Amino acid sequence: MPNYRRAFAPGASWFFTVNLLQRRRNDLLLRHV
C-alpha cells in the first residue's frame, strides 16, 4: 500500500498544480477582457 500511495502522490500533486495554473490563467483572462 505505501508504494501505491507514493506512486500516486506525484501524479496527484502534478494534477493539482496544473488545475491551479489553469484556474489562475482563466481568472487573468477574464480580468483582462
C-alpha positions, 0 to 999 in steps of 0.5 A: 500500500505505501508504494501505491500511495507514493506512486500516486502522490506525484501524479496527484500533486502534478494534477493539482498544480496544473488545475491551479495554473489553469484556474489562475490563467482563466481568472487573468483572462477574464480580468483582462477582457 
